[in-house]
Amino acid sequence: MSGKACIPVITCPADFPRELFETAVSQLIHHPEYNSTLILRSEVVDEEDDPPNSPTTLPQLEGMRIVRDIHRRLLPRRPNRDSGLEQHCTLYAPLEPEPATPTALVLTPILQADAPLPYYHPTVSHLAFRYLSFPQSPGALRIEVVPLPGTSLDPGARLYRTCLALLETLHRYGWGSLTQYKKRVAHDVLVPRETYQDLYLVMRERHNHLVGEWREVTDPLKHVFEDIGIATYLMLLWKDTYGTPGTTEDEGDEPWRRWPRPPGGFVDLGCGNGLLTHILAAEGYDGHGIDLRARMSWSHYPPATQSRLHVEALDPTSTVLPSSSHFARGCFIIGNHADELTPWVPVLATRSAASGYLSIPCCAWTFDAKYERSRDAPYPLPSEPADFEESLNLGGDGGKTSSYSMYRIWLASLSLHCGWAVECETLRIPSTRNWALIGRRRRGDVDDAMCNVDEIVEDVRRRGVFKTRRPEGKAGDH
C-alpha cells in the first residue's frame, strides 16, 4: 500500500476461482455480524462504482485500481458499551486485463483524530483481503494489515487470531459460492431484520433487569432474552398485520404504544413462568396467560401482570369453547412451546374466530398422543401450493430427514386443513426450537374449515384418549 508498510499475516490455498472472490467478500462486507458476536449488523451509507475522486484516506495498491467503494456503518450489539464505527470497504482490480475482476478488498476505519477504535475492530489502520494468482498453480488467499503501533502479530496475539478467523470465513464463503451452497434456513421472512434488531435493543434495555430478578430454577439468560425476542417479534408482526399503510406514527417515545394490535387481545397458552405475558402487558398490550399451575414468578410481577395470569385447565374438545372470556373474538393465540396444546392452536384459532396465531413447537404432540411419523400422515393438501414443503423453511435439506421435520410438516398441513394460510419464520431467539408457524390470514371457505375442525374434535372425543388435566395447586381444589 502506498506510503504504509503492509504486512502479510496469513495465507492459505484458494479452492475457488478468482471470479468468485467478489461474491465471497460481499458477505464479509454486508454481514460482519457473522464473524463477530459484538457486531449487530452493518448499514451502507454510500456506494460508488469506479469512484473518480477517491478519498485520500483510501490506500493505493500498486498495479491495481479502485472499482468500488462501499462506505458502511458498523452497529454494535451493545451500544451502551461499544461505539459504532464507519468504514470504507474498497474493492480493487488489476489494471489489466479487462473486464475488471476484483481481487482485493481493503477495510479502512474512518476515525476522528485521536479517537480510539472500538474493541470489536482489530488494531489496524487497514486490513486487506487478497486473491493471489500464480502461473501454472492454484490461487491463494492472503490477509495483510497495517497495524497500529504496539500491535503484536505473534500467532497467539489477538490480531493474528482475528485474521485467522477472517481467512477461514472468506475461504468458506468462496467455497460455498463454488458449490452453490444454500442457507439451511431463511430469517427475517415476515419482519425485516433491521426493524427487529432496533426494537429488540430497546426492549432488552427495558427488561434486562428481569435477569437479576429471576425466581425460577431455569437459566434466566436464556429465558429472559428469548421471551424479549418473541415479544419484539409479535409487536412488529401485529403492527404489520393489523395496520394499514400510512396510518401509524413512529415518532416520540414508546411509539409501539400507538401501533395496531389484535382486536381481541392475545391469549398465551401454557404461559409457564408468565414472562412473555408480562413483557407484552408492560408494553401496553391487552391479553392473558393461561397455565395449569402458577409459577413462583407470578407473585413477583406487578399487580397489572398478576391479574392477567390465570390457572386454568383448557378443554379444547368442549362443545362450548371456552367458558372463560379470554378467547375474545379477534384474539391472537400464542403457543410458545405449548407441548400438548401445540396441535390445538390452529383448531382453537378457527373455533374461537381468532384473528391469528403464532406457534413455536417443541415437543412433538398430536391431539391425544405423542407424534409418530409412521402413523400420523400429513393432512391432505389442496391443489396449491405445489411447493408446500419447500415453503416451510424447515432447515437442513428442507425435507423429511428427521421426525421433527415431519412433525412440522404435519402441523403446517393441519393449519391449512383448519383454513389458515401458512407462513413460517425462523426466529432470532436463543433456542434450538426457534421455528415458528404463523396463521394470520384465512384461506378457502370458512364453513369448510369449521367442518374440518369439528371432525377433528369429534374424532378425538370418539377415541376417548384425551383427558383434560386438572389445574394444580389451590385452583384444582374447586
Buried (B, 14 or more C-beta within 10 A) or exposed (E): BEEEEBEBBBBBEBEBBBEBBBBBBBBBBBBBBEBBEBBBBBBEEEEEEEBEEBEEEBBEBEEBEBBBBBBBBBBBBEEEEBBBBBBBBBBBBBEEEEEBBBBBBBBBBBBEEEEEBBEBBBBBBBBBBBBBEEEEEEBBBBBBBBBEEEBEBEEEBEBBEBBBEBBBBBBBBBBBBBEEEEEEBEBBBBBEEEBBBBBBBEBBEBBBEBEEEBBEEEEBEEBBBBBBBBBBBBBBBBBBBBEEEEEBEEEEEEBBEBBBBBEBBBBBBBBBBBBBBBBBBBBEBBBBBBBBBBBEBBEBBEEEBBEBBBBBBBBBBEEEBBEEEBBBEBBBBBBBBBBBBBBBBBBBBBBBBBBBBBBBBBBBBBBBEEBEBEEBEBBEBEEEEEEBBEBBBBBEEBEEEEEBBBBBBBBBBBBBBBBBBBBBBBBBBBBEBBBBBBBBEBBBEEEEBBEBBBEBBEEBBEEEEBEEEEBEEEBEEE
